């Protein structure tokens, strides 16, 4: 069975590949040290020496963008991993077994969803201090309900399917049914959800860093760069533009990829 | 021997019991038909034998499998029996296989649970069972996904999955209903052959009296949760004692029956 790749998937995939590639590059090599300060080179406009110019401390914006994208992707990956693993586990157990525990956990997820994310992040930060690990934890918890709800519905649908009944009739235990029979059925909904979750996580991380709650200076982060660049918007527009464009590219790529995957699933 | 005595099932909120004082026995190598209209309790009886009923259903009586009592058995005991001693095939072949797993992987599932064979041995046994279920080219079909197979092939794959761990009893719940007539006939022949060759007891549940007449040695007629008549198939079909059985037989369209 051959499926034609839809243009959304293709374009999204290409953009995502480009951004992930740039971030990987930034992890190993940047044209300049992204934290090296230079008093002489403050606010250089984009040139062949500094591709995207320099910022208020004379740091190379291109290098900072590369590393900032890496930080964004890494944090997003951790956040989605926490949300997806715990959410899938909770959703599977709830959907398959049902009962009062299911009711309780589903309501708990509703409570977490009802919480404004910035507020929860502020609570975590005020309890545990600022930092990357804290922001991953806070966002990770926030991402659990969406995965749990999605998986719960699928698992509940599978539970009553006759192939699960016939598996039970072969003497398959509950644990094995969940892992070997239901989990593979979730792939179709999980893959687009992970990509879209990734997208949301990047956006959330950027807003947290914008508010100064995420990655701490001097380490570069797209959100905090955007926040810093506001002050110099007229003097160094390339600074704001570079950080903003990087965020936009990341999100564009992953949202198109997610949307494309979901369309292919429905088709 | 699979012996059922005074089996009754009451669902919560149900006015009358779904199954009431049902008693019968099934020997190895025998094919027992269970006929009746929809809602007569056939499937509930089968689900009871398989232990698949909802936990809130009230089940009384005894189901004795080779001396072991199944009603009230622990989940672990039931798991040890299911698929190994007793296997079941369902009505809908299209939905009885997991859509995201390859066919061969599902046929060998019972071996993963009940034996310690390695991957290659399991695969060999699964392919042998598929060949025995008369699936053409098992190796090629086994690598496909359920949606790539026809209904008849899927039902054969289900039978292969049931056979792979060499069960002593096979419960078939309306397994030919979703198939077309020629495939039905082939599946019946297959069941007859398997029962003979493997000395396997088969409980064949159907609403189609013609199939029961063709395949089974003995038959039970159920109505409203009770067994109204039982006997050898020849007697039952040629000289029914119960009015209900006669009415069921009269309902079979014949060449002479007129369209109303």
Interface residues (C-beta under 8 A of the other chain):
Chain A: X161 X162 X163 X164 X165 X166 X167 X168 X169 X170 X171 X172 X173 X176 X181 X184 X185 X187 X188
Chain B: X50 X52 X78 X79 X80 X81 X82 X83 X84 X87 X88 X89 X90 X92 X95 X96 X97 X98 X99 X100 X101 X106 X109 X110 X113 X114 X158 X161 X165
